[in-house]
Amino acid sequence: FAENEARISAVLSGLLDHLEAAVAQACDPAGPLQFGPIRLHTLLADGTDRMASQMALARGYELVAPLPFGRRLNRTINSLTTDPAEARRLLAGEDALDPQIQAHAAAIRNLSDKARVLQLADADERLAALFLDKLDAPDDQAKAQLFAAECSRRVALAGRILIEQSDLLIAVWDGKSTASVGGTGHTI
């Protein structure tokens, strides 16, 4: 994403322009064909998801977010923290002390506050414990793999909900990675 951010932004903006033009052309004010508001369904993940969310809101679209976790755990995981103390602060509803982590957490909170959110929070207590176990023991590959596997299952579930609720799917994918359950390649 970082290497191609400007290109992704330009292509995504062009796609949204085409989508809006198609909807405008299909809507006949005198006829029965009417469309509801354009909605963007997104998991609010770092990178393209958040970029698309900001574009959608700027265009007046509704934002719908089936989150793989509850809001607080989602914000904590996606803050990109590797610091267990910062993760515990975020899980407790506090701000992170590290400005970069707090900026990520605030961006996620801001977007989720503007979205219609479905929280798949039924496993949050267990997943938060796995996340903290992983952060507390950064050299323990078994703990990292267990968290990644459980997290991937939740993301795959949220991705399935996203697909089932969408009329059109736009995905930004490198075309290569397919092994990660819940990842873009898997979802496509």
Backbone as a ProteinNet text record, in pm:
[ID]
protein_1_A
[PRIMARY]
FAENEARISAVLSGLLDHLEAAVAQACDPAGPLQFGPIRLHTLLADGTDRMASQMALARGYELVAPLPFGRRLNRTINSLTTDPAEARRLLAGEDALDPQIQAHAAAIRNLSDKARVLQLADADERLAALFLDKLDAPDDQAKAQLFAAECSRRVALAGRILIEQSDLLIAVWDGKSTASVGGTGHTI
[TERTIARY]
82.6	0	86.6	185.8	268.8	339.8	383.6	454.8	362.8	233.5	139.1	22.6	36.3	-75.3	-134.9	-52.2	-103.8	-178.2	-123.5	-189	-321.2	-321.3	-444.7	-550.1	-510.7	-603.8	-664.1	-581	-629.2	-724	-687.6	-772.7	-903.1	-895.7	-1016.7	-1109.4	-1055	-1135.6	-1203.2	-1130	-1187.7	-1299.8	-1280.7	-1385.9	-1511.4	-1493.3	-1609.1	-1678.8	-1601.8	-1661.9	-1748.8	-1696.9	-1773	-1898.6	-1885.9	-2000.2	-2109	-2071.5	-2169.1	-2234.7	-2157.6	-2213	-2311.8	-2278.7	-2368.7	-2498.8	-2489.4	-2610.6	-2694.2	-2630.5	-2704	-2772.8	-2705.8	-2762.9	-2878.1	-2866.9	-2970.5	-3095.5	-3080.8	-3195.3	-3274	-3398.9	-3488.3	-3586.6	-3575.8	-3663.2	-3811.5	-3847.2	-3987.4	-4027.7	-3929.8	-3959.7	-3951.6	-3979.8	-3983.3	-3845.7	-3741.3	-3609.5	-3542.3	-3531.6	-3467.1	-3366.6	-3261.5	-3159.7	-3155.6	-3121.9	-3097.9	-2961.7	-2918	-2786.6	-2676.2	-2568	-2452.2	-2388.7	-2358.4	-2296.9	-2162.9	-2068	-1939.8	-1934.1	-1917.3	-1898.4	-1748.8	-1694.8	-1551.5	-1522.5	-1409.7	-1367.9	-1286.2	-1265.1	-1190.5	-1046.3	-989.6	-850.3	-756.4	-633.9	-531.7	-508.4	-479.7	-447.1	-566.6	-593.9	-696.9	-835.5	-866.4	-998	-1022.6	-924.9	-943.6	-942.4	-859.2	-858	-995.7	-1049.2	-1180.1	-1289.3	-1279.5	-1377.8	-1379.3	-1261.9	-1253.3	-1308.1	-1277.1	-1331.2	-1483.4	-1534.4	-1678.7	-1749.9	-1697.8	-1759.3	-1753.9	-1643	-1630.3	-1731.6	-1774.1	-1871.7	-2015.3	-2032.5	-2166.6	-2224	-2142.2	-2189.5	-2213.2	-2295.7	-2307.7	-2188.7	-2140.7	-2030	-2084.7	-2062.7	-2109.1	-1987.2	-1970	-1850	-1884.1	-1877.6	-1886.6	-1748.6	-1733	-1602.5	-1581.6	-1462.2	-1434.9	-1431.4	-1430.5	-1422.6	-1514.3	-1524.2	-1591.7	-1508.5	-1569.4	-1500.7	-1367.6	-1367.2	-1246.2	-1132.4	-1162	-1058.4	-1015.1	-1109.2	-1075.5	-979.8	-1011.4	-926.3	-787.4	-782.2	-654.3	-567.8	-624.8	-547.9	-501.5	-589.3	-556.7	-478.9	-448.6	-363.5	-218.3	-191.4	-59	41.4	-8	82.3	148.6	271.4	342.6	379.1	334	364	247.2	272.4	163.3	98.2	176.3	119.5	23.9	62.9	-24.8	-152.3	-137.8	-255.1	-350.8	-296.4	-382	-453	-383.5	-447.8	-565	-540.5	-646.2	-762.8	-732.2	-839.3	-921.8	-858.7	-929.7	-1007.2	-997.9	-1069	-990.3	-865.6	-780	-707.9	-645.1	-561.8	-424.1	-361.2	-223.2	-131.4	-19	78.8	165.5	191.8	271.2	185.5	232.6	151.1	113.7	203.2	174.9	65.5	75.6	-26.8	-159.9	-156.2	-279.1	-341.4	-259.4	-312.1	-386.3	-328.4	-397.1	-528.5	-522.4	-642.1	-750.3	-710.4	-807.5	-869.9	-789.8	-843.8	-948	-919	-1013.6	-1140.6	-1125.6	-1242.9	-1326.8	-1261.7	-1331.7	-1415.1	-1354.9	-1429.2	-1541	-1513.5	-1618.3	-1732.7	-1703	-1809.7	-1900.8	-1849.6	-1928	-1995.4	-1971.9	-2023.1	-2138.3	-2217.1	-2310.9	-2227.8	-2212.9	-2118.7	-2191.4	-2146.5	-2185.6	-2060.3	-2066.5	-1951.4	-1964.4	-1866.6	-1862.6	-1779.3	-1838.5	-1764.7	-1780.4	-1844.2	-1872.5	-1747.2	-1635.1	-1511.7	-1406	-1445.6	-1347.4	-1264.2	-1324	-1247.4	-1133.1	-1165.3	-1064.4	-960.1	-1004.1	-911.5	-821.9	-875.8	-793.7	-685.5	-719.7	-619.8	-511.8	-551.6	-452.8	-363.3	-423.3	-346.5	-244.2	-286.7	-194.8	-87	-124.5	-25.3	82.2	40	133.9	227.3	170.8	252.9	345.9	297.8	379.4	498	485.8	592.3	624.7	687.6	708.9	793.7	869.9	952.5	884.3	765.5	692.8	609.4	662.2	594.8	459.9	448.5	322.9	210.2	240.6	139.1	103.1	201.2	175.4	89.8	120.7	45.4	-97.6	-113.8	-248.6	-333.9	-278	-352.8	-384.3	-287	-307.5	-417.9	-418.2	-519.8	-659.3	-671.3	-801.6	-848.5	-757	-787.6	-832.7	-762.3	-795.8	-936.6	-975	-1111.5	-1216.3	-1190.6	-1285.3	-1291.8	-1175.8	-1171.3	-1242.2	-1224.3	-1293	-1444	-1491.3	-1635.1	-1686.9	-1615.8	-1656.4	-1650.9	-1551.5	-1542.1	-1660	-1703.9	-1820.5	-1946.6	-1962.9	-2076.7	-2068	-1948.6	-1927.6	-1970.1	-1926.4	-1959.3	-2109.1	-2170.7	-2313.8	-2399	-2348.4	-2424.1	-2391	-2299.9	-2253	-2312.5	-2338.6	-2383.5	-2266.4	-2161.7	-2043.3	-1922.1	-1824.9	-1705.3	-1587.3	-1521.6	-1398.5	-1290.3	-1188.1	-1080.7	-946.6	-861.3	-723.6	-638.1	-572.4	-502.3	-376.6	-271.1	-146.5	-152.1	-258.7	-275.7	-194.5	-126	-36.6	-76.7	-90	-110.2	-253.4	-265.5	-396.9	-403.4	-291.3	-284.6	-347.8	-355	-403.2	-556.8	-610.4	-755.2	-803	-903.3	-955.7	-885.5	-772.8	-702	-772.5	-725.2	-789.8	-796	-685.4	-683.5	-782.2	-792.2	-887.5	-1030.2	-1055	-1190.2	-1235.1	-1143.5	-1177	-1206.4
-119.7	0	125.6	128.9	249.6	284.2	182.3	206.1	255.7	228.8	259.8	346.4	415	489.8	591.8	670.7	773.3	709.6	601.8	533.1	470.6	406.5	346.7	454.4	567.3	677.9	727.2	745.7	795.9	696.4	569.4	467.7	452.6	449.2	435.7	555.2	673.5	793.3	786.3	741.6	725.3	622.3	511	409.5	464.6	541.6	600.3	702.3	776.7	868.6	792.4	679.6	597.2	539	496.2	441.4	546.5	665.9	773.5	810.4	813.1	844.2	736.4	610.5	501	507.1	536.2	547.3	665.7	778.4	896.7	869.5	799.9	769.4	670	574.9	472.8	526.3	630.4	686.4	777.1	742.6	824	891.7	1024.7	1092.8	1069.3	1045	1025.4	878.6	789.3	646.9	578	447.9	371.1	331.5	341.9	297.3	401.9	371	460.4	380.4	443.3	379.5	447.1	369	425.5	491.6	535.7	599.6	498.3	547.6	461.5	434	308.1	267.6	202	230.4	160.4	67.3	-60.9	-160.6	-185.5	-175.5	-186.9	-240.6	-309.8	-358.8	-254.6	-138.6	-28.1	-64.3	-156.9	-195.8	-84.4	-91.7	5.1	-0.1	112.5	116.4	152.9	71	101.9	113.4	28.7	35.7	174.4	223.2	355.5	465.7	451.2	550	555.5	439.2	432.7	488.3	461.4	512.2	664.2	724	869.8	928.3	863.7	909.3	899	788.5	766.8	872.4	898.4	999.4	1137.7	1169.9	1299.3	1312.8	1200.9	1201.6	1187.9	1178.2	1168.6	1028.4	926.8	788.8	749.1	647.6	584	491.3	480.1	390.3	278.7	154.3	37.5	-48.8	-84.9	-157.6	-282.4	-399.9	-523.2	-549.8	-520.4	-532.8	-675.6	-730.5	-866.2	-878.5	-765.4	-759.9	-647.2	-631.3	-514.9	-390.6	-275.6	-149	-132.3	-157.5	-132	-225.8	-354.8	-449.6	-421.2	-388.5	-354.1	-234.9	-132.6	-13	-48.4	-133.4	-170.4	-248.7	-350.8	-432.9	-349.4	-267.5	-189.6	-61.2	-36.1	78.4	48.3	-77.9	-126.1	-122.6	-126.4	-127.1	-263.7	-259.2	-380.5	-370	-264.5	-237.4	-286.5	-386.1	-439.4	-334.5	-239.9	-136	-46.8	-12.2	69.8	-7.8	-136.2	-218.7	-222.9	-237.6	-241	-106.4	2.9	135.1	144	106.2	114.7	22.1	-98.6	-191.7	-139.5	-58.8	0.2	126.1	164.5	283	411.4	400.7	518.1	549.5	665.6	702.5	639.8	612.9	565.6	683.6	655.9	761.1	790.9	689.3	706.6	780	895.1	974.7	901.2	816.5	744.7	639.9	566.9	467.3	536.9	647.2	721.2	775.8	819.2	869.6	759	638.1	524.8	494.2	487.7	456.3	562.3	688.9	797.7	793.1	761.6	753	641.7	528.6	416.8	453.9	515.8	557.9	657.4	752.9	854.6	790.7	699.1	633.8	545.1	468.1	379.2	458	577.4	662.3	716.1	722.6	773.5	662.3	539.1	424.2	357.3	284.7	189.6	64.2	24.5	-81	-206.1	-319.6	-449.8	-505.1	-521.1	-569.1	-719.3	-793.9	-937.3	-956.5	-916.3	-903.2	-1022.1	-1128.3	-1238.8	-1310.4	-1300	-1366.1	-1265.7	-1141.1	-1036.1	-1063.7	-1114.7	-1137.7	-1236.8	-1345.2	-1446.5	-1391.5	-1318.9	-1263.7	-1155.3	-1074.8	-973.1	-1040.1	-1149.4	-1222	-1281	-1335.8	-1389.7	-1278.8	-1163.2	-1049.6	-1003.7	-990.7	-948.3	-1054.2	-1183	-1290.4	-1278.7	-1250.9	-1236.4	-1117.7	-1005	-886.1	-903.4	-974.5	-995.9	-1089.1	-1174.5	-1270.9	-1260.2	-1151.6	-1127.4	-1232.3	-1311.6	-1415.2	-1552.1	-1560.8	-1687.9	-1703.9	-1781.3	-1799.9	-1871.3	-1960.8	-2033.4	-1937.4	-1842.5	-1744.4	-1652.3	-1612.8	-1527.4	-1600.9	-1727.4	-1806.1	-1832.1	-1860	-1883.1	-1757	-1641.7	-1517.3	-1491.5	-1508.8	-1484.1	-1573.8	-1700.5	-1793.7	-1753.4	-1722	-1683	-1550.3	-1457.8	-1327.6	-1344.1	-1427.6	-1450.5	-1505.7	-1596.4	-1651.8	-1542.9	-1451.1	-1341.7	-1247.1	-1217.4	-1129	-1195.1	-1325.3	-1397	-1390.3	-1403.3	-1394	-1254.5	-1152	-1014.6	-991.1	-1047.1	-1035.3	-1100.5	-1212.8	-1280.6	-1194.4	-1133.6	-1043.5	-927.1	-870.5	-760.2	-801.1	-916.8	-964.7	-985.1	-1047.9	-1076.8	-950.7	-840.9	-716.3	-622.6	-662.8	-573.5	-610.3	-508.1	-528.3	-526	-456.9	-442.5	-451.9	-532.5	-548.2	-483.8	-393.5	-332.9	-376.2	-441.4	-489.9	-442.2	-405.5	-370.7	-484.1	-553.6	-676	-686	-742.8	-757.1	-870.5	-949.4	-1057.7	-1181.4	-1180.9	-1291.9	-1363.3	-1290	-1352.5	-1403.7	-1535.4	-1597.4	-1684	-1705.3	-1803	-1755.7	-1627.1	-1576.6	-1579.2	-1666.2	-1673	-1535.3	-1483	-1351.6	-1238.1	-1265.3	-1163.3	-1130.6	-1031.1	-987.3	-1099	-1168.7	-1276.9	-1386.5	-1422.2	-1522.3	-1473.3	-1349.1	-1293.3	-1289.2	-1249.6	-1246.3	-1387.2
0	0	0	89.3	102.7	-27.7	-100.8	-227.1	-338.3	-326.8	-434.1	-390	-278.8	-220.5	-317.9	-384.3	-475.9	-592.7	-645.3	-758.3	-714.8	-599.5	-547.3	-527.4	-472.1	-449.3	-580.5	-680.8	-810	-876.7	-876.5	-940.2	-863.1	-732.6	-651.6	-671.2	-675.5	-699.6	-836.9	-936.7	-1070.5	-1072.5	-1000.8	-993	-927	-821.1	-754.1	-843.7	-923.2	-1020.9	-1120.3	-1171.4	-1266.8	-1201.5	-1078.8	-1007	-991.3	-950	-932.5	-1064.8	-1172.2	-1304	-1348	-1323.5	-1360.6	-1281.6	-1154	-1071	-1118	-1144.6	-1190.8	-1324.5	-1414.2	-1545.1	-1533.7	-1439.9	-1424.9	-1356.4	-1276.9	-1205.9	-1299.3	-1319.7	-1401.6	-1307	-1290.3	-1194.5	-1222.7	-1346.5	-1381.3	-1375.8	-1363.9	-1370.1	-1236.1	-1237.9	-1113.6	-1060.7	-1142.9	-1100.8	-1013.2	-885.8	-790.5	-709.4	-671.5	-589.5	-453.8	-353.7	-221.6	-221.9	-106.9	-100.9	-133.9	-186.2	-209.6	-74	-49.9	75.2	46.4	129.5	124.1	244.2	215.5	320.1	330.9	451	472.1	610.6	623.9	755.1	831	771.1	831.5	864.6	789.7	811.6	766	811.1	773.5	622.8	562.6	420	334.7	234.1	135.8	198.2	296.1	360.9	419.4	490.9	552.7	448.4	346.2	237.7	170.7	136.9	71.2	163	291.7	387.6	388.9	390.3	391.5	260.8	148.7	19.9	19.4	68.8	69.6	153.9	271.1	356.9	291.8	226.8	158.9	45.2	-12.6	-121.3	-70.6	59.3	116.2	118.9	101	107.1	252.5	269.6	400.4	416.6	536.8	567.6	655.6	614.1	688	717.5	843.2	883.1	963.8	898.7	976.6	1036.5	1163	1227.8	1278.2	1259.4	1305.8	1458	1526.6	1672.8	1719.9	1850.3	1904.3	1876.9	1889	1856.2	1928.8	2057.6	2136.4	2096.3	2081.4	2039.7	1896.6	1811.2	1672.7	1668.4	1745.7	1751.1	1804.3	1905.4	1966.2	1867.1	1807.2	1712.8	1594.3	1540.2	1420.7	1449.6	1577.5	1609.7	1574.3	1543.4	1504.6	1619	1741.6	1856.5	1873.4	1916	1957.2	2105.4	2168.6	2308.5	2394.9	2481.3	2563.7	2653.9	2705.2	2792.1	2712.5	2591.9	2506.2	2471	2441.4	2409.8	2528.6	2647.5	2767.1	2788	2760.9	2771.4	2674	2550.2	2449	2481.9	2527.9	2565.2	2682.3	2767.5	2881.2	2840.7	2714.9	2667.2	2682.7	2722.1	2739.1	2608.3	2604.2	2489.9	2504.5	2390.4	2390.8	2419.9	2482	2510.2	2388.3	2307.3	2185.6	2082.1	2033.2	1940.7	1811.3	1760.5	1636.8	1658.1	1767.6	1799.7	1825.6	1897.9	1926.1	1798.2	1703.6	1576.2	1500.8	1498.8	1434.8	1506.9	1639.4	1718.4	1699.1	1696.3	1678.5	1539.4	1437.7	1300.9	1291.2	1354.5	1353	1429.3	1545.1	1623.6	1543.5	1481.2	1403.5	1292	1218.3	1109.5	1162.6	1266.6	1318	1380.8	1434.4	1488	1377.9	1255.3	1142.7	1063.9	1102.9	1028.7	1102.6	1025.2	1085.2	1107.1	1231.8	1268.1	1314.8	1264	1316.4	1383.6	1514.7	1591.2	1614.5	1567.2	1594	1721.1	1832.3	1957.9	2051.9	2008.3	2099.1	2150.8	2081.2	2124.7	2170.5	2193.8	2224.8	2349.5	2452.5	2575.6	2549.6	2482.1	2449.9	2353.5	2251.2	2152.7	2212.1	2301.1	2367.6	2450.4	2518.4	2597.8	2507.1	2393.5	2298	2243	2215	2163.1	2266.2	2390.6	2496.4	2522.4	2517.4	2532.5	2425.5	2303.1	2191.3	2214.8	2258.5	2281.9	2402.2	2504.4	2624.4	2597.3	2496.4	2464	2314.4	2272.2	2129.2	2057.9	2131.5	2068.8	2065.4	2119.9	2125.1	1997.3	1903.4	1774.4	1789	1883.9	1903	1942.3	2030.9	2071.9	1955.2	1878.1	1761.4	1658.4	1635.3	1536.9	1583.6	1711.1	1764.8	1749.8	1786.9	1771.4	1624.1	1536.5	1393	1337	1376.7	1326.4	1374.7	1502.2	1556.6	1496.7	1482	1423.8	1278.2	1203.7	1062.8	1046.1	1135.3	1128.1	1146.3	1238.8	1263.9	1143.4	1086.8	970.7	852.5	834.8	726.5	744.7	867.5	895.2	861.6	904.9	873.4	722.1	654.9	509.3	439.1	490.8	431.2	445.8	560.4	580.4	483.8	468.7	375.4	234.2	189.1	53.8	38.7	137.3	129.3	126.3	178.7	182.7	65.8	-20.2	-126.8	-261.3	-341.9	-479.3	-576.6	-540.1	-623.5	-532.8	-572.8	-492.2	-563.8	-494.4	-543.5	-445.1	-497.8	-410.7	-463.1	-372.4	-405.8	-351.4	-443.3	-409.1	-492.2	-436.3	-510.5	-613.3	-612.8	-709	-676.2	-565.2	-531.9	-404	-296.7	-166.3	-152.1	-129.6	-111.9	12.4	77.9	185.7	315.5	339.4	466	471.7	557.6	574	620.9	552.7	586.2	514.3	451	376.6	245.7	175.9	51.6	-51.5	-73.9	-172.5	-137.4	-11.8	34.7	14.3	46.6	33.8	-112.4	-200.2	-343.4	-391.9
[MASK]
++++++++++++++++++++++++++++++++++++++++++++++++++++++++++++++++++++++++++++++++++++++++++++++++++++++++++++++++++++++++++++++++++++++++++++++++++++++++++++++++++++++++++++++++++++++++++++

